[in-house]
Amino acid sequence: MPPATSVSARDRMPFGALLVLSMIGFTAITTELLPSGLLPQISAGLNVSEPVAGYLTAGYAAIIVATVIPVAMLLARVPRHTLLVALVLTFAISNALVGLVSDFGAALAARLVGGIAHGLLWTAMAPFVARIVPAHKVGKAMAIVFSGNSLGLAIGAPLGTALGALIGWRASFLLLAGTGVVLAGLAMWLLPAVRRLPDAPRPSLRKAIGQPGVKSVAIAWPLMLMAHFALFTFIAPFLREAGLPDYSITLSLTVLGFSGLVGIWIAGITVDMRPRRSLLMTTAVIAAAFLLLPLGGRTVPGALVLMAVWGAAFGAIGIYNQSAILRAGKEYREAANGLTVLTIQLGITIGALYGAAALTTAGPLMVPVAAAVPVVAALVIMVTGRRHAYPPGPKEAGYVAPVAASTEAPAVAARA
């Protein structure tokens, strides 16, 4: 554990710890998505069909939905520093087993263990970040940490897929396992310990849901994910129907990934001071981009511009909503965050099904229009959630300073 230092160090940003958490997020996203890019090689290596090999991804997502809340409640009393290190090691073990076993059942079991760790990681990470940085810099810290997610989407999964083609799919998983071991060591060294206050309330999902604003965020945020994946899943059919060349598919996905980093940077600047105005504008921009795509996306430049707007806005949305759920959850913010992990996974799953229905019934060009519908629904929730779910920030009219509440206090400060 890190050595004890002055509590005044909490006034500084622990950049070393935040970068380690960002790298952990990068590894988690890469782990989640890697089988999708290596499906043919995995199916051949494990002697199963490609649809069966796809269960390595589907099962991973399903186990998150099934276990994230009960496991989070079960382990709520485990020190966060210890928990995060253990979760990173679990990722490493899961990836190592996938890379080593020759039986599909064993590989699936290893992936399910990784999925449980994945859900718990996202439940614990954001509240942990909120406890190790000054209150007025939480948004900026979240932007640093969650940039790892966008990098995982933009670089991690494609790089892992390329490496799989070059050195073999097993080597890709073993490389991820080695990375996890290194990150676990860095986490032990750089992540500060936090202790639970003696009078901290017992973790309770029921009380978290009862906090004003939690239900609104837990519905609006997944609606945004539903919209995103409804279009993202079927971006290739849309671009082909729009008459664009096949190279535009890879180019569009790259633009989406890297523009997401720009959005995260913008959110990091605005989320602490102007969260409500920024969120409303960003959500409206996504709706506009989706509605314009059937017309403006018929040329490569037009499509890329709208993709860049979509990607940047979507990158920012996650930071704004993550900040909102922590604020709305108050002393039950970990349980509230666990609830959003669950609803987000459901939103992603429903989004793919919703996009498929739109593709089948209305055609590829109308998928963006269909995706705009849940965005507008989320915008309505955000507009009406001014008091509790999405209140104004310090530099917005109507701001009311919140009463500080925390269930853990810093025991030590990071050496970073």
N, C-alpha and C positions, 0 to 999 in steps of 0.2 A: 504494500500500500504506500502511497506517497507520504513523505514526511510532513509533520504538522508545521505550518507557518502561520504568519499573522493573518487574522480574518480580514484585515484591510485589503488583502490581495484580491478579495471578491470585487473590489471596485474596478479591477482591470479585466480586460477580456482575455480568457485563457485560450489563446489562438492555437496552441499546440493540441489541446484537448479537442477543440472544435474541428481541426483538420483531421485528427484521428477518427472522430465520429463521421466526418464526411467520407473518409476512405472506407469506413465500415459500411456506410450506406451504399457506396459505389459497388462494393463487393456483394452486398445483399441483392441489389438489383441485377447485377451480372449473373449471380447464382440462380435467381428466379427465371431469367430469360434464356440462359445459355442452351438448355435442351431444345428450344424451338428452332434455333439456328443450326443445330447439329442432328436434327431428327433422322435423316437418312443414315448417317454413320452410326448413330446409337442403335437404330432398329437392326442394322446389319450386325453390329457387334454383340447385341444381346439376343439375336435370333428371334425377333418379334416383328410384327408388321408396324408400319409407321403410325397408323391410328392407335395401336396399343402403346407404342413408345411415347405417344402424345400424352399418355396418362402421367408421365413424369412431370409435366407442366400442369395439367388439370388437377392432379392429386395434390400438388403443392399448394395451389390456390384453395382447393376445397378444405384442406386440413387447417388452413388459416381461419377460414370462416367458422369451422366447427370448434376450434380450441382457443381462439385468441382471448376471449373474455374469461372462461373458467380458469385457464392457466394463469392469466394475468392476476386474477383474484387470489389464486392459490399461492402465487409467489410474491404477493404484494409486500410482504414484510422482509423479503431478501434485500440486503443493501444494494443500491443501484449499481455501484462500482463493480461489486462482485458479480451481479447479474449480467451486466453488459459484457464483461470479460468472458463469462461462461457461455453466453450466446454466440460470441465470435468463435470460440473454440468449437461449439456445436456445429456451426457452419463449416468449419474446417474438417471436422470428422465426417459430416454428411457428404461433402464433396469428395473427400478421400475415398470413402466407401463406394460412391457411385463410380469413381474412376478405377476401382480395383476389382469389384465383384463381377462375376460372369453370369449371374442369374438375374433375370428381370425383376423377380419378386424382391430380391435383396436390394436392388437398385431403387425400386419404388419405396421400400421401407426407409432407406436412407434419405430419400427425397422428402418423405413425410416428416421425418425428424427435423430436417432443415426447414420445412414449412412451419412447424410449430415454433422454432426459434425465430423465424422471419416475422411472424405476427407479433410475438412478444417483444422483439427488438423495436418495432415501430410504436408499440404501446409505451415502452419505457423511455425511448430516446428523447422525444420532444420535452416531456416533463423534466428529464434530467438536465437538458440544456437550459431550461428556464431557471433551474436552481443553481447553476454554476456561473451565471453572468449577471451583471447589474440589471435591474428591472427595466430600465429605460433602453437597454440594448438587446433585449430578447429577440426582437424581429431581425436585427442584423445578424445575430448569432444563428438564428434559424436559417437565414439565407446562406450562410457559410456551410452549415451542416448539410442542408438539403440540396446544395449544388451537386453533391455526390450522386443523388438520384438521377439528375439530368445527365451527368457524365456517364452514369451506368447505361442509360438509354442510348445516348449519342455515341459513346465510345466503347464501353465495357462489353455489351452483348455483341456488337459487330466485330470487335477485336478478338473476343473469345471464339466466335464462329470462324474467323479467318485463321486463328491459331489451330483450331480443331481440324481444319482442312489441311494445314501445313504439317502439324506434328501428331495429329490424331485426337479424337474426342476425349479419350481417357486422360491424355496428357493435359488437356485444357482443364479438366476437373481437378487433377492433381495440382496444377499450378495455382488454381483458386484456393485449394486447401492449404498450400504453403503460404499463400498471401494471408490467409486467415490466421495462421499461427503467428506470423510476424505482427499482424495487427493486434492480436491478443496481448503480445508482449508490450507493444506500444501503449495499449489501453491500460495495462497494469501500471505502467510508469507515469503516464501523462494525465489520465482521467482523475479528477479530484474525488475524494470520498465525500459522501453526504450522509448525515445521520437523521433518522426520523425523530421528530420532536416527541417528548413523552406524552403530551396531550393531543397528539394527532388523531383525527377521526379514523375509525376503522374503514378500510376501503369498501365502497358500496356502489354497485352499478345502479341500484334503485334510486339512491340519493343523488347520484350523478345525473341521471335522467331527469330528476326532479328539479335540478338547478335551472333557473330561467335562462333560456337561450340555447341550452345544450341540444335539445331536440331539433331546433331550427338549423343549427350548424351541421348536425348529424344527418340531416336530410338534404340541405342545399349543396354541401360539398360533394356527396356521392352523385347527385344529379349532374354536377359538372364533370365528374369522372365518367358517368354514363354517356354523356354527350361526346366527350373526347374519344372514348374507345368505340363508340358507334361509328364514327367517321374514320378514326385511325385504323381500325381493323380492316376497313374496306376502302382504303385510300387508293390501292392499285386499280380496282375496277372503276372507281370514279375517274382517275386520271386517264385511263384508257378510253372510257366513254367520252371524255372531253376532247379526245383526239390528240393527246400528248404522247410523245415518244416514251418508250420503256425506261430510258435513262432518267426520266423525270421522277420516277418512283423512288429510286435510291437518293436522288438529289433532294427531293421533298422531305424524306425522312431525316436526312442529315440537317437540313435547314430547321426542321421542327426541333431536333435535339439541341442544336447550338443556340437557336433563338430562345429556347427555354432557359439557358444560362443567363442571357440578357435580362429576361423577365425576372429571374430570381435576384439578380443584382438590383434591378429597379425596386423590387419589393423590399429588399433589405434597406434601401434608403427611405422608403415611404411608410413601411408597416408600423413603426413605432409612433409616428407623429400623425399620420393621416390615413389610418387603416380603412375607415368606412368609405370615404370618397374614392380612394384608390381601388378598393374592391369593386364598388359599383361601376366605375368607369371600365375596369378591366373585364368584368363580366359582360357589360354591354358591347365591348369591342369584340369579344369572342362571338357573341350572337350575330353581330354585323358581318364578321368575316365568314361565318358559316353561310349566312344568307346570300352573300356576294359570290361565293365560290362557283355556283352553277353558271354564272355569267362571266365573272372576272377570271375564272380559273381555266379558261379555254386556250390560253397561251402560256408558255413556260414562264415568262417574266411575271405575268399576272398571278399565276398559281403560286409562284415562289414568294411573292410579296404577301399574299394572303396567308400562306403557310407560316411565314415569319411572324406575322401579326398574331396568328393563332398560337404559335409555339411560345412566343414571349409572354402573351397574356396567360396562357395555361401554366407556364412556369411560375408566374407571380401568384396565381390563384392559390396554389398549395401553401405558400407562406402566409398569405392573409388568413386563410381558413385555419391553419394550424395555430396561429396566434389567437384566433377567435375562440377555438374550442378550449384552449388552456385558460383563457380569461373567463369563459362562461362556466367551465367546470369548477373553478375556485379550488377549495380544498379537496375536491373529489376529481381533480383534473386527470389523474392517471386512469381512473375508470371511464371518464368521459372520452379520453383519448383512445382507450381500448374499444369503446363503442364505435368511434369513427373508423378505426381500422377494420372492424367488421362490416360496417355499412359501405365503406369504400370498396372492399372486395366484392360485395354484392353489386355495387354500382358498376364496377368493371365487367362483371359477368353478365349482368342485364344489358349493359351497353353493347356488348358484342352480339347478343341475341336481338336487341332492338335494331341495330344496324343491319343485321341479316334480314329481318322482317322488312325494313325499309327498302333494302336492295331488291328483294323479291317482289314486293308489291308496287313500288313506285319507280324502280330503276336506279342505276348508279348515280345519275346526276342529281337525284333528289335526296340522296343520303345526307349531304350537308344541311339541307333544309330540315330534314327530320331531326338531325342532331341539334339544331337550334332550338327546338321545342323544349327539351329539359333545361337548356341554358336560360331561357326566358322564365321558366318556372322557378329556377334557382334565384334569378334576379328579383322576382316578386318576393320570395322569402327574405332575401337580404334587405330589400327596401323596407319591408314591414318589421324587420328585426332590429330596429334602431336602438331600442332601449337596452336589451340584454344580449342578443346574439351578435350583432354587428354595431356596437356603439361608436360614436365619434372618438377620435384620438385627441391628444393634447393640443394640436394646432387646428382643430375643427370646431365649428360652432356647436354648442350644446354639450361639450365635454364635461364629464363628472369624474373626478379622480377616484379610482377604485380603492377599496380597503384591502391592504396587503394581506394575503393569506398563503401559508406554505405548510406543507406537511413534513418537510425535511429541511434541515439547516446545514450549511457547510461545516464539516468537521475539520477539513484541511483545504488548502488551496493547491492547485496543480503547480508543478515546477516550471511549466511552460511560461 
